[in-house]
Amino acid sequence: MNAPQFPNDLVRDVAKRRTFAIVSHPDAGKTTLTEKLLLYGGAIQMAGTVKARKSSRHATSDWMEVEKQRGISVTSSVMQFEYAGNTINLLDTPGHQDFSEDTYRVLTVVDAAVMVIDAAKGVEERTIKLLEVCRLRSTPIITFVNKMDREVRSPVALLEEIESVLKIDCAPITWPIGMGKSFRGVFHLLNDRLMRFAPGEERRSDDTEMIEGLANPQLDALYPDEVGALRSDIELIRGASSPFDLEMFLAGMQTPVFFGSGINNFGVQEILQALVEWAPPPQPRDGTARIVHPAEAGFSGFVFKIQANMDPKHRDRIAFVRVCSGRYQPGIKVEHLRLGREMKIGSALTFMANERVASEDAVAGDIIGIHNHGQLQIGDTLTSGDVLQFKGIPYFAPELFREARPRDPFKAKQLQKGLQELGEEGAIQVMERAGTNTLLLGAVGPLQFEIVAQRLQTEYKVDAIYDTTDIQTARWLTFPDELTRRNFEREQAARMAKDVDDNSVFLSPNKYTLQVTMERWPKVEFRTTREHGQRIAS
């Protein structure tokens, strides 16, 4: 059987794409690393790092007002730039655990990830959870051990912890000499040279002094107290650790490890170089009906994020689409498979955080933004005609609940509209209780309520009251037949709700009530997850 032939221009352009996310525990330095990668990529001229709440400078990738005030990332930003002849698509993810669903969505989009580890704290809880998600898709991981300019843990102990806790083989690429005030730089094991460290936020790669060879007498002259330990460490590491294996890395079984200091721009360019040289270009994807190759001519893509009001002046809503195959060009006509109708994409956008420009061309791996007037939802698949369905990301059953009502009764419609849009973009889960007009908000963590309240005020001009409820848990329901559905909903009327996709939801005040109800109705399926945009068949 002959191998399929793909257009040469698509094969060439797809091969130049690198699409990756940066993941870490909060405060490990993820947003700083994001900015420094953009600095090296020439996408920005000066890094705007988070300094303090009152600072006028803030992270380029943190465009929401609340992010600037608190110095945290709660949305996913998309940033595209050119580097070394390649098109880099960098997706920054929320650092706060309350926004884990947004991060999970991003991890379905990328072909690789950079994991940032705080060298003083080692592997932390959020990192463990994110690596579990990456492992489900065998996503290749590059590790950056950050903050070596501070007093930190032993590099050997950090590698051992990464291997034992995250269950992934480590291959050191650079190795530090000293730490904190005595941090002198890193030795590159593959290039056999030492890169001297000089603190300074705006220092660029061309300022880094290189010393060739571990036996170089210049090392003895510069670092008489440290060079012996460095040579001993390098000999130990080369003998005891696994050498870098590209195939194991691409299979998600081995992670190359780099040491550095993001705030000082040190070790950052090596990460970019590793992404260009080692990270995979866009890969074939499961379209349910068949495997979709990124260089095939037919266009396909899926919506993984919806963001309202990125530009407050225009009150717009943007659907973020990962292109999976073919080529986007202005005016392209696609099939919206969930709605079963043709849709014209007159003009799409490409992103640099909240800055956006018209996209004239996009191929697999690229992220385009489509102006959304309610027709697109997370999980929707767009194609040039093929009946495909790229797998979506699940909603998780919320654990915290509030009832929302407008402080001004005349703004009830504005509140409903605002919550519906925020629910559709995944910022919060919104349900309407049966038989009432009560809007119930469900969240994984309490910060989600705070963000939603602020966005309702600033973007929709609605001041709402958020009352506590007796609800502690929720489950999506699947019924075996219509009669069972009617009987269940009649008996449990006070505990029923509908979500934004009109799915039936059972609300329970405690786990005991949930358990008793499940035992009474053994043929009803009580589900803890559902896919975005999915209408659960009942």
Residue pairs with C-beta under 8 A, 6 or more apart in sequence:
4 293
4 296
6 293
6 295
6 296
6 297
7 295
7 297
10 294
10 295
10 296
10 297
10 326
10 327
10 363
10 364
11 295
13 327
13 363
14 281
14 282
14 294
14 295
14 363
14 364
14 365
15 281
16 85
16 86
16 87
16 281
17 86
17 87
17 89
17 281
17 282
17 363
17 364
17 365
17 366
18 86
18 87
18 88
18 89
18 111
18 112
18 275
18 276
18 279
18 281
18 365
19 89
19 91
19 109
19 110
19 111
19 112
19 282
19 322
19 365
19 366
19 367
20 88
20 89
20 90
20 91
20 110
20 111
20 112
20 113
20 114
20 275
20 279
21 90
21 91
21 92
21 93
21 103
21 106
21 107
21 109
21 110
21 113
21 114
22 30
22 33
22 34
22 90
22 91
22 92
22 93
22 113
22 114
22 116
23 30
23 93
23 103
23 107
23 113
23 114
23 115
23 116
23 127
23 130
23 131
23 134
24 30
24 95
24 115
24 116
24 117
24 118
24 126
24 127
24 130
25 95
25 118
25 121
25 124
25 125
25 126
25 127
26 72
26 95
26 96
26 97
26 126
27 95
27 118
28 116
28 117
28 118
28 121
28 124
28 127
28 146
29 116
29 118
29 146
29 147
29 262
29 263
30 73
30 92
30 93
30 95
30 116
31 49
31 50
31 59
31 61
31 62
31 73
31 92
31 95
32 47
32 49
32 50
32 59
32 262
32 263
33 114
33 116
33 144
33 146
33 262
33 268
33 271
34 59
34 60
34 61
34 77
34 79
34 90
34 92
35 44
35 47
35 48
35 49
35 59
35 60
35 61
36 47
36 262
36 265
36 268
37 90
37 268
37 271
37 272
38 44
38 47
38 60
38 79
38 81
38 90
39 45
39 46
39 47
39 204
39 265
39 268
40 83
40 204
40 205
40 265
40 268
40 269
40 272
41 81
41 82
41 83
41 88
41 272
42 81
42 82
42 83
43 79
43 81
43 352
44 60
46 202
47 201
47 202
47 265
48 57
48 58
48 59
48 60
49 57
49 59
49 201
49 263
50 57
50 58
50 59
50 62
50 71
51 57
52 71
53 69
53 70
53 71
58 67
58 68
58 71
59 67
59 73
60 79
60 352
60 353
61 73
61 77
61 79
61 92
61 353
62 68
62 71
62 72
62 73
62 77
63 75
63 77
63 310
63 353
63 354
64 74
64 75
64 451
64 455
65 454
65 458
66 74
66 450
66 451
66 454
66 455
67 73
67 74
67 75
72 95
72 96
73 92
73 93
73 94
73 95
73 96
74 94
74 95
74 96
74 98
74 99
74 102
74 447
74 451
75 94
75 99
75 102
75 307
76 91
76 92
76 93
76 94
76 102
76 103
76 105
76 106
76 305
77 91
77 92
77 351
77 353
77 354
78 89
78 90
78 91
78 320
78 351
78 353
78 367
78 369
79 89
79 90
79 91
79 92
79 351
79 352
79 353
80 87
80 88
80 89
80 90
80 350
80 351
80 352
80 366
80 367
81 87
81 88
81 90
81 352
82 88
83 272
83 276
84 272
84 273
84 276
86 276
87 365
87 366
88 272
88 275
88 276
89 365
89 366
89 367
91 106
91 109
91 110
91 367
93 102
93 103
93 106
93 107
94 100
94 102
94 103
96 445
96 447
97 125
97 126
97 445
98 443
98 444
98 445
98 446
98 447
98 448
99 444
99 445
99 447
99 448
100 129
100 444
100 445
101 393
101 395
101 396
101 426
101 444
102 305
102 426
103 130
103 133
104 133
104 393
104 394
105 304
105 305
105 378
105 393
105 426
105 532
106 304
106 305
107 113
107 130
107 133
107 134
107 137
107 139
108 137
108 304
108 391
108 392
108 393
109 304
109 322
109 367
110 139
111 139
111 140
111 279
111 280
111 281
111 282
111 283
111 365
112 139
112 140
112 141
112 142
112 275
112 279
112 280
113 134
113 139
113 140
113 141
113 142
114 141
114 142
114 143
114 144
114 271
114 275
115 127
115 130
115 131
115 141
115 142
115 143
115 144
115 255
116 144
116 146
116 262
117 123
117 127
117 143
117 144
117 145
117 146
117 158
117 162
118 124
118 146
118 147
119 145
119 146
119 147
119 148
119 150
119 152
119 153
119 155
119 158
119 179
119 259
120 147
120 150
120 151
120 152
120 153
122 153
122 157
122 158
122 161
122 162
123 161
123 162
123 165
123 166
127 166
128 165
128 166
131 141
131 166
131 168
134 141
134 252
135 252
137 252
138 251
138 252
139 252
140 249
140 250
140 251
140 252
140 278
140 279
140 280
141 168
141 252
141 255
142 255
142 256
142 258
142 271
142 274
142 275
142 278
142 279
143 162
143 170
143 255
143 256
143 257
143 258
144 258
144 259
144 260
144 262
144 267
144 271
145 155
145 158
145 257
145 258
145 259
145 260
146 260
146 261
146 262
147 261
147 262
147 263
148 176
148 179
148 183
148 186
148 259
148 260
148 261
148 266
148 267
149 179
149 180
149 183
149 197
149 199
149 261
149 263
149 264
149 266
150 179
150 180
151 179
151 180
152 158
152 179
152 180
155 172
155 175
155 176
155 233
155 259
156 233
156 236
159 170
159 172
159 241
159 257
162 168
162 170
162 255
162 257
163 169
163 170
168 252
168 253
168 254
168 255
169 242
169 248
169 253
169 254
169 255
170 241
170 242
170 254
170 255
170 257
171 241
171 242
171 243
171 244
171 245
171 249
171 254
171 255
171 256
171 257
172 189
172 237
172 241
172 256
172 257
173 188
173 189
173 190
173 244
173 256
173 257
173 258
173 270
173 274
174 186
174 187
174 188
174 189
174 195
174 257
174 258
174 259
174 260
174 267
174 270
175 186
175 187
175 189
175 230
175 233
175 234
175 237
175 259
176 183
176 185
176 186
176 259
177 183
177 184
177 185
177 186
177 187
177 194
177 223
177 226
177 227
177 229
177 230
178 184
178 226
182 226
183 197
183 261
184 196
184 197
184 222
184 223
184 226
185 194
185 195
185 196
185 197
185 266
186 194
186 195
186 197
186 258
186 259
186 260
186 266
186 267
187 193
187 194
187 195
187 214
187 230
187 234
188 194
188 195
188 270
189 234
189 237
189 238
190 244
192 212
192 213
192 214
193 210
193 211
193 212
193 213
194 210
194 211
194 214
194 216
194 219
195 208
195 209
195 210
195 266
196 208
196 209
196 210
196 211
196 222
197 261
197 264
197 266
198 207
198 208
198 209
199 261
199 264
200 207
200 264
200 265
201 263
201 264
201 265
202 265
203 264
203 265
203 266
204 265
205 265
205 269
208 266
211 218
211 219
211 222
214 230
214 231
214 234
219 227
219 230
220 227
223 230
242 248
242 254
244 254
244 256
245 254
246 278
248 254
249 255
249 256
249 278
250 278
250 280
256 274
256 278
258 267
258 270
258 271
258 274
259 267
260 266
260 267
260 268
260 270
261 267
262 268
281 294
281 365
282 294
282 324
282 363
282 364
282 365
283 294
284 291
284 292
284 293
284 294
285 291
285 292
285 294
285 324
285 390
286 292
286 390
286 391
287 300
287 324
287 381
287 386
287 388
287 389
287 390
288 388
288 389
288 390
288 391
289 386
289 387
289 388
289 389
290 386
290 388
292 300
292 324
292 325
292 386
292 388
292 390
293 325
294 324
294 325
294 363
294 364
294 365
295 325
295 364
296 325
296 326
297 326
297 327
298 325
298 326
298 383
298 384
298 385
298 386
299 323
299 325
299 326
299 327
299 328
299 332
299 334
299 382
299 383
299 384
300 323
300 324
300 325
300 326
300 381
300 382
300 383
300 384
300 386
300 388
300 390
301 321
301 322
301 323
301 324
301 325
301 328
301 368
301 381
301 382
301 383
302 321
302 322
302 324
302 379
302 380
302 381
302 382
302 390
302 392
303 319
303 320
303 321
303 376
303 377
303 378
303 379
303 380
303 382
303 533
304 320
304 321
304 322
304 378
304 393
305 319
305 320
305 378
305 425
305 426
306 317
306 318
306 319
306 320
306 372
306 376
306 377
306 378
306 424
306 425
306 426
307 317
307 318
307 320
307 425
308 316
308 317
308 318
308 421
308 422
308 425
308 459
309 315
309 316
309 317
309 455
309 459
310 316
310 318
310 354
310 356
311 354
311 356
312 458
312 459
315 459
316 371
317 371
317 372
317 373
317 374
317 421
317 425
318 349
318 369
318 370
318 371
318 372
319 369
319 370
319 371
319 372
319 376
319 380
320 367
320 368
320 369
321 348
321 367
321 368
321 369
321 370
321 382
322 365
322 366
322 367
323 362
323 363
323 364
323 365
323 366
323 367
323 368
324 364
324 390
325 364
326 363
326 364
326 384
327 361
327 362
327 363
328 345
328 348
328 359
328 361
328 362
328 363
328 366
328 368
329 360
329 361
330 345
330 346
330 347
330 348
330 358
330 359
330 360
331 344
331 345
331 346
332 344
332 345
332 384
333 342
333 343
333 344
333 345
333 384
334 342
334 343
334 344
334 345
334 382
334 383
334 384
335 341
335 342
335 343
335 382
335 383
335 384
335 385
336 342
336 343
336 375
336 376
336 380
336 382
337 380
337 381
337 382
337 383
337 387
337 388
337 389
338 377
338 380
338 381
338 533
339 375
343 375
343 382
345 370
347 358
347 359
347 371
348 358
348 359
348 362
348 368
348 369
348 370
349 356
349 357
349 358
349 359
349 368
349 369
349 370
350 356
350 357
350 358
350 359
350 362
350 366
350 367
350 368
350 369
351 367
351 369
356 369
359 366
359 368
359 369
362 368
370 376
374 424
377 424
377 501
377 532
377 533
378 392
378 393
378 424
378 425
378 426
378 532
378 533
379 392
379 393
379 531
379 532
379 533
379 534
380 533
381 388
381 389
381 390
391 531
392 531
392 532
392 533
392 534
393 531
393 532
394 529
394 530
394 531
394 532
395 426
395 429
395 529
395 530
395 531
395 532
396 444
396 528
396 529
397 442
397 473
397 474
397 475
397 476
397 527
397 528
397 529
398 429
398 442
398 443
398 444
398 474
399 443
399 444
399 472
399 473
400 442
400 443
400 444
400 445
400 446
400 448
400 449
401 440
401 441
401 442
401 443
401 468
401 469
401 471
401 472
401 474
401 507
402 440
402 441
402 443
402 449
402 466
402 467
402 468
402 469
403 438
403 439
403 440
403 441
403 466
403 467
403 468
403 469
404 415
404 419
404 439
404 440
404 441
404 464
404 465
404 466
404 467
405 412
405 415
405 438
405 439
405 464
405 465
405 467
406 412
406 414
406 415
406 462
406 463
406 464
406 465
407 463
407 464
407 465
408 463
411 461
411 462
411 463
412 437
414 460
414 461
414 462
415 439
415 456
415 460
415 462
415 464
416 439
417 460
418 455
418 456
418 459
418 460
418 462
419 428
419 430
419 439
419 441
419 452
419 456
420 430
420 500
422 428
422 430
422 452
422 455
422 456
423 429
423 430
423 499
423 500
424 500
426 532
427 448
427 451
427 452
427 455
428 441
428 442
428 443
428 448
428 449
428 452
429 441
429 442
429 443
429 499
429 500
430 439
430 440
430 441
430 442
430 499
430 500
431 439
431 440
431 441
431 442
431 474
431 497
431 498
431 499
431 500
431 505
431 507
432 438
432 439
432 440
432 497
432 498
433 440
433 496
433 497
433 507
434 489
434 493
434 494
434 496
434 497
434 498
435 493
435 494
440 469
440 471
440 497
440 507
441 449
441 452
441 466
442 474
443 449
449 466
453 464
453 466
456 462
456 463
456 464
457 463
470 509
471 507
471 508
471 509
472 508
472 509
472 510
472 511
473 507
473 508
473 510
473 511
473 514
474 497
474 505
474 506
474 507
474 508
475 505
475 506
475 508
475 514
475 526
475 527
475 528
476 499
476 503
476 504
476 505
476 506
476 526
476 527
476 528
476 529
476 530
476 536
477 488
477 503
477 504
477 505
477 506
477 524
477 525
477 526
477 527
477 536
477 538
478 524
478 525
478 527
478 536
478 537
478 538
479 485
479 488
479 504
479 523
479 524
479 525
479 538
480 523
480 524
482 538
484 521
484 523
484 524
485 504
485 538
488 521
488 524
489 496
489 504
492 506
492 517
495 506
495 507
495 508
496 504
496 505
496 506
496 507
497 504
497 505
497 507
498 504
498 505
499 505
501 533
501 534
501 535
502 535
503 530
503 534
503 535
503 536
504 536
504 538
506 514
506 517
506 526
508 514
508 517
514 526
517 526
518 524
518 526
527 536
530 536
